[in-house]
Amino acid sequence: MSKFLKVKCGCGNEQTIFAHSSSKVGCLVCSKELATPTGAQVKLAEGVSIVKVL
């Protein structure tokens, strides 16, 4: 079952990302990379935390 994740960047921005994204996901505020695809669930970058599983 696919899920969305609400994650928080080091800059304080919170945004929703797809848990099984097939491309890199960047922060909309500071452009830092938030997550990279692994073939399964995304791997979160250092300093990025999951706020809530949606």
Backbone torsions as a table, in degrees:
resi	resn	phi	psi	omega
1	MET	NA	126.9	-179.4
2	SER	-82.0	144.4	-179.0
3	LYS	-134.7	162.5	173.1
4	PHE	-106.2	150.4	179.5
5	LEU	-120.4	135.7	170.6
6	LYS	-95.3	115.9	-176.1
7	VAL	-117.6	157.4	179.7
8	LYS	-120.0	125.0	179.0
9	CYS	-80.7	163.6	177.2
10	GLY	-61.5	-23.2	179.6
11	CYS	-80.5	-6.9	179.3
12	GLY	102.2	-10.6	179.7
13	ASN	-71.5	136.0	173.5
14	GLU	-110.6	133.3	176.6
15	GLN	-147.1	158.9	-178.8
16	THR	-95.9	131.5	178.5
17	ILE	-128.7	158.0	177.1
18	PHE	-80.5	129.9	-174.5
19	ALA	-66.2	-21.5	-178.2
20	HIS	-120.0	42.2	-178.3
21	SER	-62.0	144.9	179.5
22	SER	-102.0	5.8	177.3
23	SER	-139.4	164.1	179.9
24	LYS	-64.5	145.6	-179.7
25	VAL	-117.8	129.1	-179.3
26	GLY	-114.7	156.7	177.2
27	CYS	-68.7	136.1	-179.2
28	LEU	-76.3	-16.1	-178.3
29	VAL	-95.9	-53.8	-174.4
30	CYS	-107.6	-2.3	178.7
31	SER	68.1	10.0	176.3
32	LYS	-68.5	145.4	177.8
33	GLU	-70.7	125.6	-179.8
34	LEU	-93.9	-40.3	-174.9
35	ALA	-150.2	149.3	176.2
36	THR	-122.4	144.9	-179.7
37	PRO	-72.5	148.7	178.9
38	THR	-127.1	-3.4	-174.8
39	GLY	101.5	-19.0	175.4
40	ALA	-128.0	-124.9	177.4
41	GLN	-74.9	146.8	-177.8
42	VAL	-64.3	154.2	175.0
43	LYS	-101.2	122.6	-179.4
44	LEU	-77.6	143.8	178.9
45	ALA	-73.2	162.4	177.9
46	GLU	-62.4	135.1	-179.7
47	GLY	90.3	-3.6	178.5
48	VAL	-103.1	133.7	-178.5
49	SER	-127.0	152.1	177.1
50	ILE	-83.9	126.3	177.8
51	VAL	-89.7	-43.2	-175.8
52	LYS	-159.7	144.2	172.8
53	VAL	-94.7	122.3	-176.6
54	LEU	-98.6	NA	NA
